[in-house]
Every structure is written in C-alpha cells, then in structure tokens.
Amino acid sequence: MKRIITILLAILGVTFAADAQKIKGSETVLPISEKAAQVFMKSNNSGNVTVTGGGSGVGISSLIGRSADIAQTSRKMKFSEKQKFQRSGKAVKEVIIAYDGLAVIINPANKIKKLTREQLEDIFTGKIKNWKDVGGADMKVIPYARETSSGTYEFFKEVVLKNKNYLSGIMSMPANGSLIQSVSQTKGAIAYVGLAYVSASVKTISVSFDKGKSYVFPSETSVKNKTYPVVRPLYYYYLTKSEFLVKKFIDFILSPAGQKIVREVGYISVN
Amino acid sequence: MAEKKFYKRLLEKTIEQLLRISGTVTSITILFITLFLFKEGINLFNTPDIEDGYGLYVHVANQKEQLSPEEIKEIFDSEITNWNQLGWKDAEIKIFRIDDVFEIYPESEMGENYALLPGKLAEIISKEENIIAFLPKQFAPNAPEVKELKTGNIRWQDYFLGKEWLPTASPSPLFGALPLIAGTLFVSIIALLIALPLGLGVAIYLSELAGEGQRRILKPVIELLSGIPSVVYGFFGLVVLAPLVQKIFNLPVGETALTGSLILAIMALPTIISVSEDALRNTPREMREASLALGASRWQTIYKVVIPYAKSGISAAVVLGIGRAIGETMAVLMVTGNAAIIPQSLFDPVRTIPATIAAELGEAPTGSAHYQALFLLGCILFILTMAISVIAELISKKKSYKVH
C-alpha cells in the first residue's frame, strides 16, 4: 500500500511539477545523467528529472519532436540533424558535459602492447588477419565491434577507421559488458570500449596517431590533456527557447559537485 | 422466478458476445500486424540505394554516369582507388564528404543558413577533375562543371541474394540478407537436430519407463526450465558454454553457431519434452495392452504403436520447438558472435534475423531504408515460421500406417 501511494505521488509529481524535464539519448551518457538527476532531485525538491536511454540518434529526434527537453549524445550533432532543426526554425544549444576516452582492449594473454592507427584500421577493416603481422604471436586476429546502433561504433569508425566500413561480418556485441566478457575469454580478440568500462580481465594497449612516433596509453591524465587521441566529448543539446527550464540542471552538472559525479561514474570531467 | 431466469440468460448472452468480440479483435489484430509488417517491408524497393536526401556528384569530364552500391562502397572504403578500375582514365579517385568542406572554409564564410555553401561546393568540384563528392541534395552544387550521378532504387536481388549486411554504411548502405537468412536457418536446424532426439528420448522415458514417483519430480523440473528468462540463458551461454566450446574444439573464438545451437536446443527442450510426453501418454491403454497381448515386447510397443499414435502431438512439439529456436532473440544475440557471414561450418559465428532486428531497430530512423530493411527481415521470419508449421501440419496429417 505504501508503495502504491509512493508511485501515485511520483506520477502526480511528474505531472504537476512546473520544471519537470526529460533527458533522452545515448547509453554512454546515461550513467552520468542518472546519477546527476538523483543527486539533483535530492538537493532540489522542486525539480524533477527523468532520464531514459535509446541511443544518441533517438535523443536528438526526441528533441526535435519535443518529447525530450535535453538530448544526451555521445557524438556531435550530424549535419543532417542540424538541418532538421534549422528547417523547423528551432535554435539549439550545445554543452560539453564530460569527456570519454575509448580504450582499445585485447586479451591479457596477448603480448602486444601498442598499435598505430593505421594498424588498427587494417585490423578492423580485415586487412590484417594474424597477430604476427603487427609483431605478435602467430594467432588469428578476432576483432569485435559494438552493434551498429551504438554511438561508440560510429565514433570509432569515424576517428580510427577514417570513415571506412568495418570488415563485413565482424563479430559484434550488443553491450559493453558482453564485449569485455568475450575479449577476456578469446585469445586473439581485440575490441574497444569506453574507459569507464575497462576492467582487470582485459588488457588496454597504447595507440599512436602519428604513424608510430609516439604511443599514448589512455588514462585520466592523457585524456584530459588531450594527448590521447581517441577521446570524444559527451554532449547535452537543448532548445534555446527552453533554456529557462533546463538551465538549473545543466548548471548543476557543470558545477564542481556535478563534475565530481562525472568522475565517480568513470568519465573525465570538463575542467 | 422469471426475472432470475431472464438475468441468467442475459448474462450468458453477454458472455457469449464478449467472447465473440475478443475472438474477432484478436484475429483482426494479428491480421493488422501482418499487414503492417509487409507494408513497411515492401517499401524498401522504392527507396534509393544511396542515403536519402543525398547525392553523388562528380566533375562533368567524368565519363561515369552511374555506380552500383558495391562500387560506391568500395570507393569510399578506399578499395577502389583509381578511376581506371571503373573503366575511366588512369587517375586517383578523390573522395569528398560534406564535413570536409569545413576544413577548407570556416563555417563563418557559409553565410546565413549555409546559403553560400552550394557555391563553395561547386568551386571545389570544378577545380578537381577526379573528385567524387557525397553531398546533401539541398546544397547541390549548381554549376556547368558539376554532374550528379544517377542513382537507382534498391533492387530485390541485392537484398535477397546480397552477401554483405552493412546497414549503416555511407553513402551506400548494403542490405544483403542472405547471411542472416542462412544463419537463422542454420542455427535453428542444428538446434533442432540436437534437441529432437534428446527431447523425444526423455519424453519416452518419462511416459513409458519412468515410475510415477520419478515422473512426478522430473516433469515439473523440466517445465521449470521453460520459465527461465532467455537473457539468463544467453548469459549462461556467453560465460559458461562459449569458453567450453572454445576449449573442447580448440577454436580461436567461443561464440559460434554451435554455441548458439546448443543454447537454443536447451531452451527448446522443455517444450519438446512436455508436449510430446503429453502426446505419448494420451495413447489409449487398450492399444498398449493389445500390442503387449499380441506378444510384442515393451520396446516394440513403444516403437510400433505408441509413437505412431502420438505422431501429430510429436510434430506439434517439433513446431513449437523450432518456433522458439527461430524466433529466439536475446540468448542468440549474446552467444553467436553476430557476424553477418554465411556460415560454412559449425564453428563460424553467425548473425540471426531476430538478433539483427533487436540490435538495430532502436537506432534506425523511422521510415529510412534501414528501418524498412529490418521490417522486411521480419516478413522473412514470419514466412519461415509459417512454412515450417505448414510442413509439420502436413506431416502430422499423413497417415503412416495403412488401414486394412
């Protein structure tokens, strides 16, 4: 009974609260928004924030359709999406709320410690098939990717593969967790995950974006000082005219308390 | 008294009507879902084969008028790097995408609402004879030096016979459904080959050989298995089964068609066992007794009398089992590796239709080619399962013993 009353009250709260706001979009940004919303609502009784995932693209189309007040994305808005806003006469604002480094991970049994961008490109487009071609043991390379719906999939394709397609028939995994699991039990595996997801059961390698002159290992410092090349900003998008509604929450996320949450969840803070 | 009778009849009538309505609504809903599925799916073949709202532009000196989706993909993947590979002059292909323009000109030079953008694009293309540019139609450069390549619609043979599934490739997505269809059928059939003999064996044991006490424990336990959520099976498959398969067969990867089939077989077993056991037990006692009285052994009775009698029930079990296998999404998504290749052996990874739909529909923009392609996959799945139930129906109707 108590629970029913709580639920009813929650529903009433969502319906009547004057500054209720909905955040929708990327699964990568989801943990930040959820945690921040929790803390925000606790410290600020009048504010009501609901957070849902669905993917970066879903978030942006919800923003256009006004079913979300903030779109959380793990990639910059595409040109075609910007066009849609322009056509409907809506001005949109962009805020970077955190950074996320993409780590390239392999099985701990693999001796490889570093790879260049070109080698990664050849591995993920299927040109390099054996680890001995990049100085490793004589073992088949098994690249894993995320599913096509993931912002991470697109980001890696854009930055590391220079917009080339993954080899057709690449192994693909629906979630970061299963990706890590697969890499940890497959000797020849190679994959990429957000830094927040790296665990001890896989090995992270250094990468070079200047043809092998310098290799950088992904860490909080190297991501923050931008020496690590595979870093993406995480964004919030909102309509200029609803700024009054979302301002409080965005200010909160950019405040020291908000950025502390960003670090706690495993991402890199903005400043 | 009469009043009471009237109310009773009224109640009966109402219930009767309610049942009728619910029946009608159910049938209409099913019909509606099917229609919707096909309507969305069929539209795919009216969709242009490059990304909607975009065009490919070349210099007017270029002799090519049209490129196939595969050629476009290979050009933008830098697998075709020279125009002479496409039958034009010996010159390196220069690829240009809309975002590249911002590296040449700053956004501030584009004017209000990108009004000056088409002019800039025209300038870039007219300067470079070997260029191929992938641009939004809205900013189509309009100059005598620029030519737009003709595009066709997605063709049905590219869909049903295509071997590459790259739905988000840009500029030209490839929707080759053949690996997905092959993968689905392959995994399901292997699963059935594993589950059917096992399931039938257990069912025969339970109905004919096991004592009442054993049966009373075993049957609920087996039926409990079908209550486990499929994602739990998937998790079990990924963490336990995949490494096991990898170790036993000494494979580079554990996520294979075999792993998927094993998990599906485990999932289909409870249904197959439970349904066929019911069918076997429904064989009338008199038939068994008659067979035994004629001097047949227990095994002969099972083999010659009970199984033929229960044939339609067993084929129902097969249909339900394979239906579960073909339509299963989550478990398969986690253990088969989801690589869109046509499986050559049990140890290749596969990508099935339900897994593809589940993984991709969330991010496919409504009404896009990708969205329609996924709906068409749904249609294929529907037809596959329907065909299997029709076949099973035919088998079960066929009398195996002649009536003298």
Interface residues (C-beta under 8 A of the other chain):
Chain A: G54 G55 G57 V58 S61 F79 S80 Q83 Q86 T125 M139 K140 I142 E147 T148 S149 S150 Y153 E154 N163 K164 N165 Y166 S168 G169 I170 M171 S172 M173 P174 S178 Q181 S182 Q185 T186 K187 G188 A189
Chain B: G53 K73 F76 D77 S78 R97 I98 D99 N113 P136 Q138 K163 E164 W165 L166 P167 T168 A169 S170 L174 P179 L238 V239 A242 P243 Q246 P252 V253 G254 E255 L333 M334 G337 N338 A339 A340 I341 P349 R351 A358 A359 E360 G362 E363 A364 P365
